[in-house]
Amino acid sequence: MVVYPRPLGRVCPSPRAGAKQMHQTTQQLRRLQRKTLGAIRQPLSSDYEMETVRPDGKPVAAEIEKFIKPNDRLSSFERLEIYNKQYWFRLLDCLWDDYPGLRAVLGQKKFQKLSVAYLDKYPSRHFNMRNLGSRMEKFLREEPRWASPYEKLSQDLARFEWAQVLAFDEAQREVLTPADLAGRDPGKLKLHVQPHLSLLELDYPLDDFVIAVKRQALRGDASNAMAGKRKKRSDKAVSRPRRQRVFVAVYRQNNMIYYKRLAEAEYKIICALRDGKTIARACEVASASTEQIGQWFGHWAQLGWFVKP
Amino acid sequence: MPANRFNAFTDLGIGIGLRVPHYAHILNKKPTVDWFEVISENYMVDGGRPLEVLDKILEQYQVVQHGVSMYFGSTDKLNREHLKRLKSLVKRTKTPFLSDHLCWGSVDGTYSHDLLPMPYTFAAAKVTAERIRQARDFLEVPICVENVSSYAEFHASEMTEWEFLSEVVELADCGILLDVNNIYVSSKNHNFDPYDYLNGVPHERVGQIHIAGHSKFEKFILDTHDHPVLDPVWKMYAHAIGLCGPTNTLLEWDAHIPSFEEVHGEALKARKFLEELALPDGRLSPALGPGVSQPKGRG
């Protein structure tokens, strides 16, 4: 423990008076910060400029002038506009990177409108931007109009693409070995799966689709060396997937993200294990031969999906 | 003086920021680099490639953590999850000290993910210093706070930025990560003399210096970290080390990142200024030593 001496400071009020004064000054600062962040979080105009009129009809500039100083080159409004733009560009870029498939399905304009609406309703509540898109599927279920007419496809994509964020940097726990299982009663034994493993039931074959979108983006990048513009056409070149029920595992191995198609019964059994059922109970949730179930367990174990508790 | 209690008495030399495009080069070629600065938040995760790369880097190099989201100037209570994750990383990297910014960026639990400027008031200094103390008590490593570049100023301000920085670090009894590029950028955006800033901070508290490139626009300068360091910033750097002594120095290059060699080569230009500072016997030159004031109007 490092001990640092406390300087006396400018005023030495009694502890009670000091706490009250601190509370007041904190409240004052908080009010100013609320006002500032409120202005910075206002969505930009269609020309990517700061809106000049607030949603309640009041002029934005007059409000900002009350707390931001102008200088000899920029008005108060223009100075805060720099932060307003930075806020949106930074956060939209993050969603742009995390949801390439969703972007490909909706097109860039619609994806951007969706992103702005999403961030308006669900602004970042976590210190790490990695979690910015964590509520996209929830948002799309609550407000499907932003993805019309591809509501279900978009919800599935949001789930599938978020699973990749988890696969990228969730924990890799110590793998269960055959020795850990020796002599254990399957009627009582419960297994735990890797935190980076997501098990998804999807109405579209999104594994193939997202691979195709990423390949297309790579081709776009390679041919875009001299262009200053964003790649507009490359996203749309991949056809939207047709409905087909699939079961997919998204996971990490040797720091690479993999997708693995699962049979329906296989999916149900491993979901049951993940959700805390015993091995015996989990094997009852789907009909499959003992030999088949044994093979699946062998594959899952090989992939290191089961971990020590 | 440069190795002081605010940087855990380290004399690290010249480092660069550890960035993803350089991972392969560093791991394969193992170049000689004095030290790397890592963005803490990039490694405050539970697994995956970022942590694996970090562990390999730690086998070979000295690493110092630099954060971007502690927001000492915010009014929310310090986030326990954030602190716990940060402390766990501190134990992993064995960073001798860590730094974050003198700014705010969240309110009521909503994050801007930006480094927003403070109103330079005595009250804000007090609130900020208290949070720095709390963070340091929890993390158990010295903390240096970095001055940010800014584009707006509050009417509420009661003092200059460097007076505010001085007030905060004295109240918190913490160190300073002096970003000379940020001083230059802000001096142009707010019409002050950057040498007044350099001369006006408590030099004995400077534990680290940042240098970087920026971009000029018609009516303001943006701190973009996507260029080599510009001449006026090098001149300020020379002045800063004249005041502070040969301090741990770090080049930031975060966008349009060129090859490892180019970034490292740019950082090593700082060596010339450090060598000019030292006499042949290793003592500091009196002409450039601490406490020497610089005429106004340079840069």
Boltz contact constraints between the chains, C-beta under 6 A:
constraints:
  - contact:
      token1: [A, 1]
      token2: [B, 140]
      max_distance: 6.0
  - contact:
      token1: [A, 2]
      token2: [B, 140]
      max_distance: 6.0
  - contact:
      token1: [A, 4]
      token2: [B, 173]
      max_distance: 6.0
  - contact:
      token1: [A, 7]
      token2: [B, 170]
      max_distance: 6.0
  - contact:
      token1: [A, 9]
      token2: [B, 171]
      max_distance: 6.0
  - contact:
      token1: [A, 25]
      token2: [B, 123]
      max_distance: 6.0
  - contact:
      token1: [A, 26]
      token2: [B, 75]
      max_distance: 6.0
  - contact:
      token1: [A, 26]
      token2: [B, 127]
      max_distance: 6.0
  - contact:
      token1: [A, 29]
      token2: [B, 75]
      max_distance: 6.0
  - contact:
      token1: [A, 29]
      token2: [B, 124]
      max_distance: 6.0
  - contact:
      token1: [A, 29]
      token2: [B, 127]
      max_distance: 6.0
  - contact:
      token1: [A, 30]
      token2: [B, 75]
      max_distance: 6.0
  - contact:
      token1: [A, 33]
      token2: [B, 104]
      max_distance: 6.0
  - contact:
      token1: [A, 33]
      token2: [B, 107]
      max_distance: 6.0
  - contact:
      token1: [A, 34]
      token2: [B, 107]
      max_distance: 6.0
  - contact:
      token1: [A, 37]
      token2: [B, 107]
      max_distance: 6.0
  - contact:
      token1: [A, 37]
      token2: [B, 112]
      max_distance: 6.0
  - contact:
      token1: [A, 67]
      token2: [B, 154]
      max_distance: 6.0
  - contact:
      token1: [A, 67]
      token2: [B, 155]
      max_distance: 6.0
  - contact:
      token1: [A, 68]
      token2: [B, 152]
      max_distance: 6.0
  - contact:
      token1: [A, 69]
      token2: [B, 153]
      max_distance: 6.0
  - contact:
      token1: [A, 69]
      token2: [B, 155]
      max_distance: 6.0
  - contact:
      token1: [A, 73]
      token2: [B, 219]
      max_distance: 6.0
  - contact:
      token1: [A, 74]
      token2: [B, 219]
      max_distance: 6.0
  - contact:
      token1: [A, 79]
      token2: [B, 151]
      max_distance: 6.0
  - contact:
      token1: [A, 79]
      token2: [B, 152]
      max_distance: 6.0
  - contact:
      token1: [A, 80]
      token2: [B, 152]
      max_distance: 6.0
  - contact:
      token1: [A, 82]
      token2: [B, 151]
      max_distance: 6.0
  - contact:
      token1: [A, 86]
      token2: [B, 114]
      max_distance: 6.0
  - contact:
      token1: [A, 87]
      token2: [B, 112]
      max_distance: 6.0
  - contact:
      token1: [A, 87]
      token2: [B, 114]
      max_distance: 6.0
  - contact:
      token1: [A, 90]
      token2: [B, 113]
      max_distance: 6.0
  - contact:
      token1: [A, 123]
      token2: [B, 110]
      max_distance: 6.0
  - contact:
      token1: [A, 124]
      token2: [B, 111]
      max_distance: 6.0
  - contact:
      token1: [A, 125]
      token2: [B, 109]
      max_distance: 6.0
  - contact:
      token1: [A, 127]
      token2: [B, 69]
      max_distance: 6.0
  - contact:
      token1: [A, 127]
      token2: [B, 82]
      max_distance: 6.0
  - contact:
      token1: [A, 128]
      token2: [B, 41]
      max_distance: 6.0
  - contact:
      token1: [A, 129]
      token2: [B, 113]
      max_distance: 6.0
  - contact:
      token1: [A, 168]
      token2: [B, 48]
      max_distance: 6.0
  - contact:
      token1: [A, 169]
      token2: [B, 45]
      max_distance: 6.0
  - contact:
      token1: [A, 169]
      token2: [B, 47]
      max_distance: 6.0
  - contact:
      token1: [A, 169]
      token2: [B, 48]
      max_distance: 6.0
  - contact:
      token1: [A, 170]
      token2: [B, 46]
      max_distance: 6.0
  - contact:
      token1: [A, 170]
      token2: [B, 47]
      max_distance: 6.0
  - contact:
      token1: [A, 171]
      token2: [B, 46]
      max_distance: 6.0
  - contact:
      token1: [A, 171]
      token2: [B, 47]
      max_distance: 6.0
  - contact:
      token1: [A, 172]
      token2: [B, 47]
      max_distance: 6.0
  - contact:
      token1: [A, 255]
      token2: [B, 49]
      max_distance: 6.0
